[in-house]
Structures are given as C-alpha cells and as structure tokens.
Amino acid sequence: IKVAGADGLTDLATLIAGLQWAVDHQSQYGIKILNLSLGFKSGLSTVINPLDQAVEAVWNAGIAVVVSAGNTGPFNGSILSPGDDPLVITVGALDDMATPRTGDDEMTDFSAVGPTSPDGWVKPDLVTSGRSVVSLAAPGSTIYTGYPSARIGSANFVGSGTSFGAAITSGAAALVLADNPGLTPDQLKARLLGTTDPGPVGNPFVDGHGALDAGAAAV
C-alpha cells in the first residue's frame, strides 16, 4: 500500500488512509499482516495519538501490525510512533555479526529504546537482524540511484535500520500464519514473543522479550 513518494516522506492523513484501505480490502486480498517500517516522534499519549489509534483499529479488525522501533536510540524514551503502541509488534535491531549463531549478537547503537514516552510502555517487543541486511534491490528507485555503494551486484542491496528488522519479523509472522491460519493478532504476537531466544543484553527496554526465532515460532 503506497503511502509515500520517492523521497520516502508522507503525512499523517495519507498514512491513516492507507491503514483504512488495508481494513477495507482485508477480505478481498486476505490481508493478515501489515508491516510499517516508519515512524515519527509524537509526544502524545497513545490513547489520543491519531496514528496509534489507527493501528489499534487495524489490529482489532484482525490484521497484525508489525512496526519498526525507530533508529533514534539508544536513549530511553526514543521509541517512535506507532511503535509506541501497546498492541502492535514493535521490533528493534540487533547486529547478528554475519553469523548464524546468536551467542555473538550485539545490539546496534541506533535501535530505539523504551520505556515509551509519555506512557511508559515496555518496548520494543523483540529484536532481530537490522545491520547490513542484504535483500533484493529495486533498480531505478531513488534509494538505488542515490546509494550506489550499497548495491551488491545488480540484484541486491544492503542497508541497516529497525525497518529491516520489522520486515524480517513480518516475514516470520507470515510463516507462522501459513501453518496456523486461525491465529488472531494477539495469539500471533504471543507466539512470536514466547519463542524468542535470549537477547544480547537482556534488558526489556532494549531488546524486549529477546531475539526473534522464526523457526521456533512457526512450529
């Protein structure tokens, strides 16, 4: 659902309209997960913040919402909206050190940290890879053109940020739902959070419930 232009910027009205589109077309397209790799510093409580209220409406409509924590860390109260909402699955970024094992993982120095401001919610919910993540490139796009050093061959692109962690978590959520299509957003969140590995620091305000374990969550 396209809500931003080539510069990556959008406004609150357009974003909320995109969220409403997801709910309106939920049955038509089988929408069960919504990834929001974006955020802004609001300063408002989640009970009156329009964006937080919008993602809660999406959640209550039966669509799980996965949100990036923000790249504004590592200071307390730096979680961005709508990642500051208690319902959504808020994802921070760790550095997996380019190894498959978790014992050498470290937190990144940019991943946003809780508690949320001003409500004091415990966030993020979990963390996963968010530094030097390699994925598919979009040749001709603004980011592809503007960052030639990030290209890997002609088909791949590397980047860092909690946005990448949120996308990875959304993929893991899709795997869980593929085998358990009847799960509600609350049950899906419980599955993802209840099967995490220990996080790099073990602080719920930094790495939440721990590091995503997609395999364990999908079983």
DOVOGU-829335 format. One line per 5 residues: number of its first residue (from 1); their letters; for each residue x, y, z of C-alpha. Coordinates in Angstrom, 3 decimals, decimal comma. Layout:
N
NUM> a> X:Y:Z; ... $
! end
This chain:
219
1> ikvag> 0,000:0,000:0,000; 1,897:3,039:-1,229; 1,709:5,968:1,179; 4,986:7,808:0,440; 6,692:9,435:-2,512 $
6> adglt> 10,146:8,834:-3,922; 11,708:10,814:-1,070; 10,174:8,466:1,483; 8,071:11,173:3,089; 4,362:11,077:3,770 $
11> dlatl> 1,822:12,778:6,017; -0,451:11,528:8,755; -3,655:11,760:6,714; -2,204:9,715:3,844; -0,817:7,101:6,216 $
16> iaglq> -4,112:6,689:8,053; -5,910:6,442:4,711; -3,542:3,599:3,796; -4,349:1,822:7,039; -8,057:2,197:6,324 $
21> wavdh> -7,502:0,758:2,832; -5,974:-2,352:4,396; -9,028:-2,868:6,587; -11,461:-2,156:3,737; -9,737:-4,707:1,462 $
26> qsqyg> -8,846:-7,244:4,122; -11,186:-9,944:2,852; -10,558:-9,255:-0,826; -6,797:-9,737:-0,586; -6,552:-11,913:2,510 $
31> ikiln> -4,578:-9,288:4,416; -3,407:-10,661:7,766; -0,146:-8,796:8,417; 0,728:-5,138:7,922; 4,362:-4,004:8,023 $
36> lslgf> 5,045:-0,377:8,953; 8,732:0,397:8,553; 8,273:4,029:9,523; 7,671:6,278:12,495; 7,721:9,762:13,947 $
41> ksgls> 8,248:11,377:17,350; 4,807:12,240:18,606; 4,935:13,285:22,270; 1,241:12,357:22,627; -0,148:9,529:24,699 $
46> tvinp> -1,159:6,513:22,647; -4,746:6,971:23,853; -5,061:10,240:21,893; -2,400:9,909:19,184; -4,350:9,525:15,892 $
51> ldqav> -1,792:7,168:14,374; -1,727:4,912:17,423; -5,499:4,807:17,443; -5,476:3,938:13,733; -3,093:0,991:14,116 $
56> eavwn> -5,158:-0,257:17,040; -8,236:-0,201:14,808; -6,343:-2,254:12,204; -5,257:-4,705:14,907; -8,782:-5,040:16,268 $
61> agiav> -10,015:-5,689:12,726; -7,901:-8,859:12,688; -4,702:-7,656:10,990; -1,441:-7,999:12,924; 0,650:-4,826:12,725 $
66> vvsag> 4,468:-5,046:12,826; 6,280:-1,744:13,361; 9,906:-0,617:13,474; 11,030:0,786:16,826; 12,954:3,621:15,180 $
71> ntgpf> 16,600:4,489:14,563; 16,628:7,122:17,308; 18,355:5,121:20,061; 19,990:4,167:22,221; 18,342:6,563:24,680 $
76> ngsil> 15,335:5,808:26,891; 12,029:7,109:25,544; 13,203:7,061:21,929; 10,614:4,605:20,540; 8,755:6,252:17,657 $
81> spgdd> 5,019:6,231:16,969; 3,257:3,942:16,120; 5,843:1,551:17,564; 4,981:3,025:20,950; 1,518:1,467:20,820 $
86> plvit> 0,945:-1,409:23,264; -0,905:-3,613:20,759; 1,484:-3,649:17,803; 4,591:-5,820:17,486; 7,473:-3,372:17,851 $
91> vgald> 10,841:-4,518:16,510; 14,328:-3,285:17,365; 17,560:-4,015:15,517; 20,494:-6,169:16,570; 23,750:-6,888:14,770 $
96> dmatp> 23,974:-10,606:14,004; 27,692:-10,199:13,192; 27,044:-12,056:9,901; 26,975:-15,427:11,667; 24,123:-17,936:12,082 $
101> rtgdd> 24,738:-18,337:15,829; 23,155:-15,971:18,342; 25,815:-16,009:21,033; 27,840:-13,258:19,368; 24,899:-10,956:18,608 $
106> emtdf> 25,132:-7,339:19,747; 22,597:-4,523:19,923; 23,050:-1,769:17,377; 23,784:1,746:18,595; 20,784:3,195:16,764 $
111> savgp> 17,901:0,921:17,797; 15,284:2,895:19,750; 14,834:2,113:23,442; 11,910:2,175:25,882; 10,075:2,829:28,039 $
116> tspdg> 7,860:4,784:25,678; 7,291:8,466:26,218; 4,999:9,680:27,687; 3,103:6,474:28,554; 5,921:4,282:29,832 $
121> wvkpd> 5,014:1,139:27,882; 7,643:-1,604:27,802; 9,004:-1,599:24,247; 10,402:-2,906:21,935; 8,700:-6,295:21,918 $
126> lvtsg> 11,600:-8,163:20,308; 14,718:-7,613:18,226; 16,181:-9,184:15,109; 18,802:-8,533:12,445; 18,952:-4,889:11,430 $
131> rsvvs> 22,542:-4,123:10,489; 23,931:-4,727:6,990; 20,900:-6,704:5,859; 21,123:-7,866:2,247; 17,906:-8,096:0,263 $
136> laapg> 16,507:-7,507:-3,208; 17,271:-4,227:-4,931; 14,809:-2,046:-6,811; 16,854:-0,813:-9,780; 15,896:2,709:-10,824 $
141> stiyt> 14,413:3,612:-7,435; 15,504:6,736:-5,599; 17,420:4,837:-2,936; 19,071:2,568:-5,512; 20,212:5,557:-7,537 $
146> gypsa> 21,276:7,620:-4,537; 23,370:4,974:-2,796; 25,471:3,142:-5,400; 27,874:1,891:-2,706; 25,044:-0,130:-1,168 $
151> rigsa> 24,493:-2,173:-4,328; 25,602:-5,787:-4,310; 25,780:-6,912:-7,896; 22,770:-5,926:-9,978; 20,024:-7,587:-7,954 $
156> nfvgs> 20,773:-6,960:-4,280; 21,090:-4,035:-1,884; 22,372:-3,718:1,684; 21,007:-1,477:4,409; 20,657:-1,023:8,148 $
161> gtsfg> 17,812:0,058:10,430; 14,928:-1,156:12,530; 12,840:-1,012:9,351; 14,707:-4,087:8,142; 14,082:-5,882:11,433 $
166> aaits> 10,364:-5,135:11,146; 10,275:-6,559:7,620; 12,068:-9,729:8,742; 9,623:-10,107:11,630; 6,679:-9,627:9,261 $
171> gaaal> 8,051:-12,477:7,172; 8,345:-14,663:10,254; 4,757:-13,791:11,175; 3,647:-14,869:7,698; 5,376:-18,240:8,179 $
176> vladn> 3,560:-18,720:11,483; 0,202:-17,886:9,906; 0,871:-20,197:6,963; 0,799:-23,156:9,350; -1,659:-21,621:11,827 $
181> pgltp> -4,085:-19,547:9,738; -6,634:-19,236:12,517; -4,423:-17,270:14,894; -5,675:-13,849:15,969; -3,208:-10,928:16,072 $
186> dqlka> -2,950:-11,351:19,852; -2,192:-15,064:19,511; 0,334:-14,417:16,740; 2,106:-11,832:18,875; 2,173:-14,244:21,810 $
191> rllgt> 3,707:-16,931:19,580; 6,457:-14,613:18,319; 7,288:-13,225:21,755; 7,016:-16,541:23,574; 9,571:-18,323:21,365 $
196> tdpgp> 12,357:-15,724:21,326; 15,980:-16,510:22,112; 17,729:-14,517:24,852; 18,556:-11,021:23,623; 22,077:-9,571:23,515 $
201> vgnpf> 21,635:-7,544:26,721; 18,603:-8,987:28,496; 17,010:-5,602:29,157; 13,292:-5,473:28,245; 13,580:-1,772:27,384 $
206> vdghg> 16,398:-2,534:24,913; 15,826:-5,990:23,414; 12,287:-6,681:24,614; 11,399:-10,355:25,075; 14,557:-11,318:23,191 $
211> aldag> 15,712:-12,167:19,680; 13,288:-13,455:17,055; 13,422:-17,207:16,433; 11,358:-17,675:13,279; 11,769:-21,435:13,266 $
216> aaav> 10,557:-21,881:16,817; 7,630:-19,515:16,285; 6,468:-21,335:13,167; 6,426:-24,814:14,727 $
! end
